[in-house]
């Protein structure tokens, strides 16, 4: 689990947690977050030190994933399988597959814990499947439903994306390490984008490439709709992709722009039932393993 939880497992302070909200200011590189609980002196005396140490040990040793009780003085809550944890599980799996060149498939959320301050951090254990040999995989992902700034609807940042029992070393998202090119406000594609002075930054994805990358491009469409409605989207799936344009400043062949670590995707698609949607997904990295950010915006044209 990221360094915040390792640090916070050692803190016990005395104010109530604030509720989750979206912020207008840019999130700086997250400092150690303080989680608050209100206790009187008598309450402190009543807390069983053995129980408290057991809780602290579970949180630290499992990185927040494997906790079997949730005392009132703790900072984790059980969540379980919800539209949010299902969507964020898929985002975490995509981050892992993108980095490792694998194709793990989502099956279900086994369990999930939430950590609230002025944002939400999810610690999700996922049942996945490796289609190479149909073998089950226990996967863990920690995803930050972060503050927004650049005109996006949502921003999701992965801090942990791993098969359980591997890659224990994790790190906080480093906002300053992201290329400044990808920090401007999100806006829809300009009419002359493919022919103007910056045309070499853009690439219109061919139909054959959309088919070859259908799985994760359709996931991006699902994330786009989720950023607007944050609910179960099964009635609107599958989507029919109409157009995808990718923009990146990475100096690579046009056909490779889809695989850029830092890129903005402009997509238009039809959801099941006829809903016409346009969406943007800006995918960026800070150069650290398991860390990936998705800034998302959705419009409907019906």
Buried (B, 14 or more C-beta within 10 A) or exposed (E): BBEBBBEBBEEBEEEEBEEEEBEEEEBEEBEEBBBBBEBEEEEEEEBEEEEBEBBBEBBBEBBBBBBEEEEEBBBBEEBEBBBBBBBBBBBBBBBBBBBEEBEBBBBEBBBBBBBBBBBBBBBBBBBBBBEEEEEEBEBBBBBBBBBBBBEBBBBBBBBBBBBBEEBEEBBBBBBEEBBEBBBEEBEEBEEEBBEEEEEEBBBBBEEEBBEEBEEBBBBBBBBBBBBBEBBEBEEBBEBEBEBBBBBBBBEEEEEEBBEBBBBBBBBBBBBEEEBEBBBBBBBBBBEBBBBBBBBBBBBEEE
